[in-house]
Amino acid sequence: MTAVQATQSTNVTPGTAPPRHATHPPRRGLLLRRVLLRAAALLALLALWQTLAVLVENPTFIPSPGAVWGRLVQTSTTHDGIRGYSGHLLIEHLGVSLRRILIGAVVGVLAGLVLGLLMGTVTWVRVATEPVVTFVRALPPLAYFSLLIIWFGIDETPKLWLLAIAALPPVAVATASAVHAAPVTLVEAARALGGGRWQVTRDVVLPHALPEIFTGVRLAVGIAYSSVVAAETINGVPGIGGMVRDAQRYSQTDVVVLGLFAIGLSGLLIDALLRAAEDRLVPWRGQG
């Protein structure tokens, strides 16, 4: 008997197969556990919400889940000649806001990528622009929204500028930090092999920086989304943020809560899409 056969004979009981993946639960079982856990947490939150609504007995302060659901049905349909909320269905309000966020966030992310790349590779650009980027990042959106309205009026332009400016700093900072932290040994090796500045940046620096850049993009989109209510405070209907602001003026708390759910759930979907894109484009994240 060889050593391998002796080892197998001591660990495997006759008539039984050796266990597979004994230390790891099946992937399907783990996924089912996560789904059940999240469903249980959601039911617990709904129960707590309903309990608070019953105890407070003031729908203006805490509307019940049923009241919010009724508003969802009302704002998604046409009833007695009234179409949705302020003449627009809920999906239309959300679609307008998503279009604004898409345009503003794309402009801000692209500008942040270019600026961050320059900050990470050109010393004098980093020294000159880093204080400005940090200054803008510290400002709340409403602080400069009034100035944008003075410059561009009350139509779409100031809203898009606001979202773009809000999305730029996180991407610029993340990109500059990741590019500046590229391994010196790899960069020097690429240059020794004859690679030019652009080739080294494209083939060595950017692949190393992509994971952190994606983190900056996700943060930027989240900040732009959280700024949509501020962007739609002026002439924001149709728009989900404008709907929330208009409902707040008339103490329609159930509409406000509905708008917040619409923003939050669509934000979760967008973040899931970004994470899926990151998993596909940066499969080496977390390795090595």
HELIX and SHEET records of a PDB file:
HELIX    1   1 ALA A    3  ASN A   11  1                                   9    
HELIX    2   2 ARG A   27  VAL A   56  1                                  30    
HELIX    3   3 PRO A   65  THR A   75  1                                  11    
HELIX    4   4 LEU A   90  THR A  121  1                                  32    
HELIX    5   5 THR A  123  ALA A  138  1                                  16    
HELIX    6   6 PRO A  141  PHE A  152  1                                  12    
HELIX    7   7 GLU A  156  HIS A  180  1                                  25    
HELIX    8   8 VAL A  184  ALA A  192  1                                   9    
HELIX    9   9 ARG A  197  VAL A  200  1                                   4    
HELIX   10  10 THR A  201  VAL A  205  3                                   5    
HELIX   11  11 LEU A  206  SER A  226  1                                  21    
HELIX   12  12 VAL A  228  ALA A  231  1                                   4    
HELIX   13  13 ILE A  240  ARG A  249  1                                  10    
HELIX   14  14 THR A  253  LEU A  281  1                                  29    
SHEET    1   A 2 THR A  78  HIS A  79  0                                        
SHEET    2   A 2 ILE A  82  ARG A  83 -1                                        
END                                                                             
